[in-house]
């Protein structure tokens, strides 16, 4: 599903951004993949809601990149700035007080 990965198969921030772009474009195969996943990946009226462990499992099923590295990759990135090209952002959807169990939402920004 992800178009490019590094030579060693490790997921990159570009892969994550591309996946989010496909979600925002409502690419049917990606929406089917999300709909077939567990409850930690959901398409809701607010947007694409996910937990970081569930997103990692979906995007890197072979776990070529350890979960902690995946989480750090996201936190160290400028992903929200890059998503602004799609008028979108990732926001906190429901906080559990812990990054790993909180839920996040990829959503289109509201137009003024």
DOBA-81057 format. One record per residue: x, z, y of N, C-alpha, C, O, CB in turn; residue in three letters. Coordinates in steps of 0.2 Angstrom, whole numbers, plus 5000, padded with zeros to 4 digits. Glycine has a CB too. Layout:
N
XZYXZYXZYXZYXZYALA ...
END
This chain:
112
500450004994500050005000500450005006500349975011499550065000UNK 501050045006501450045012501949985012502249965007501850105012UNK 501949945017502349885017503049885017503349845013502149845024UNK 503349935019504049945019504350015018503950065020504449915025UNK 504850025014505150085013505850075014506150025014504950125006UNK 506250135014506950125014507250095008506850095003507350195016UNK 507850085007508150055001508050094995508050074990508850035002UNK 508050164997508050214991507350234989507150274985508450274993UNK 506850194993506150214991505850274995505250294994506050224984UNK 506250295000506050355004505550335009505650285013506650395007UNK 505050365010504550355015504850365022505250415023503850395014UNK 504650325027504950335034504350345039503750335037505350275036UNK 504550365045504050375050503650305051503050305053504350405056UNK 504050255051503650185052503150175046502650145048504250135051UNK 503250195040502750195035502150235037501550205036503050215028UNK 502250295039501650335041501250305047500650305046501950405043UNK 501650285052501350245057500950185055500350175057501850225063UNK 501250145051500850085048500250105044499750075045501350045044UNK 500350155040499750175036499150205041498550185040499950235032UNK 499350245046498850265051498550205055497950205056499150315056UNK 498950155056498650095059498150055055497650035057499250045061UNK 498250055048497850025044497150065043496650035043498150025037UNK 497250135044496650175044496250165050495650155050496850255044UNK 496550155056496250145062495950075062495350065065496750155068UNK 496250025059495949955058495349955053495049905052496449905057UNK 495250015050494750015044494849965039494449925037494050005047UNK 495549955037495749915032495349935025495549995023496549905031UNK 494949895022494549915016494949945011494749995008494149855014UNK 495549915009495849945003496150015005496150065000496449905001UNK 496350035011496550095013495950145013496050205011496850095020UNK 495350125016494750165016494550185009494350245008494250135020UNK 494550135004494450144997494950204994494650244991494450084993UNK 495550194996496050244993495850314996495950364992496750224996UNK 495750315002495550385005494950415002494850475000495450385013UNK 494350365001493750394998493850414991493450454989493250334999UNK 494350384988494450404981494850464980494950494974494750344977UNK 495150494985495550544985495150614985494550614985496050544991UNK 495550664985495250734985494950754992495050714996495650784982UNK 494650814992494350834998494850845004494650855010493950894997UNK 495450845003495950855008496150795012496550795016496650885005UNK 495850735010495850675013495150655014494850635009496350625010UNK 494850655020494150635021494150585027494450595032493750695022UNK 493650545027493450505033492850535035492250535032493350425031UNK 492850565041492250595044492150555051492550515053492450665045UNK 491550575054491350535060491950555066492050515070490750565063UNK 492250605065492850625070493450585069493850575073492950705069UNK 493550565063494150525061494350535054493950565050494650535066UNK 495050525053495350535046495650605046496050615050495850475045UNK 495350645042495550715042495950725035495750705030494850765041UNK 496550765036496950765031497350835031497450865037497450715030UNK 497650855026498150905025498750875025498850815022497950965020UNK 499350905027499950875026500150865018500450815017500550915029UNK 500050915014500250905007499850845004500150805000500050965003UNK 499150835006498750785003499050715006499050665002498050795005UNK 499250715012499450655015500150635011500250575010499550655023UNK 500550685010501150675007501050645000501350594998501650735007UNK 500650674996500450654989500250574989500350544985499950694986UNK 499850564994499550494995500050444996500050394993498950495000UNK 500450455001500950405004501550405000501950355000501150425011UNK 501750454996502350464992502250494986502450544984502850504996UNK 501850454981501650484975502250494970502250544966501150434971UNK 502750464971503350474967503850534970504350554967503750414967UNK 503550554976503950614979504650594980505150634978503850674976UNK 504850534982505550514984505750554990506350564990505550444985UNK 505350584994505550624999505150694998504550694997505250595006UNK 505550744998505250814996504750825002504850805008505850864996UNK 504250865000503750885005504050915011503750895017503250935002UNK 504450965011504750995017505050945021505050945027505251045015UNK 505450895018505750835022505150795025505250775031506150795018UNK 504650785022504050745024503750785031503650745036503550735019UNK 503650845030503350885035503850885041503650875047503250955033UNK 504450895040504950895046504950825049505050815055505650915043UNK 504950765045504950705047504350695052504450665058504850645042UNK 503750715051503250715055503350755061503150735067502550735052UNK 503550815061503550865066504150845071504050855077503750935064UNK 504650805069505250785073505050715076505450695080505850785069UNK 504550685074504350615077504050615083503750665086504050575071UNK 503950555086503550545092502950505090502750465093503950505097UNK 502650525084502150485081501550475086501250425087501850515075UNK 501350535089500750525094500950485100500450445102500550595096UNK 501550485102501650435107501650365105501350315108502350445110UNK 501850355098501750285095501050265094500850205095502250285089UNK 500650315092499950295091499550285097499050255097499650355087UNK 499850295103499450285109499350205110498950185113499850315115UNK 499750165106499650095106499050075103498750025105500250065103UNK 498750125099498150105096497550145099497050155097498150125088UNK 497750185105497250225108497050285103496450295103496650195111UNK 497550305100497350355095497850415095498350415099497450325088UNK 497750465091498150525091498050565085497450565082498150565098UNK 498450605083498350655078498250725081498650745085498950665073UNK 497750755080497550825083497450875077497350855071496950815087UNK 497450935079497350995074496550995074496150995078497551065077UNK 496350985067495650985066495351055064494851075067495450935060UNK 495751085060495551155058496151195056496551175052495051155052UNK 496351245060496951285059496751345054496251375054497151315066UNK 497251345049497251405045497751455047497851505044497351385037UNK 498151435052498751485054499351455051499951485053498551555052UNK 499351415046499951385043499951315043499351285042499951415035UNK 500451285044500551205044500251175038499951125038501251185046UNK 500451205032500351175026499651175024499351135020500751205021UNK 499251225026498551225024498051215030497451215029498351295022UNK 498351195036497851175041497651105040497951065036498251175048UNK 497151075043496951015043497050975049496951005055496151005040UNK 497150915049497350875055496850815055496550795050498050845055UNK 496850785061496350725062496650665066496850675071495650745065UNK 496650615062496850555066496250525069495750505065497250495061UNK 496250515075495650495079495750445085496350445087495250555081UNK 495250405086495350365092495250415098494850455098494850305092UNK 495650405103495550445109494850415113494650365112496050435114UNK 494550465116493950455119494150415126494550435129493550515121UNK 493750365127493850325133493550355139492950385138493650245132UNK 493850355145493550395151492950355153492650375158494150395156UNK 
END
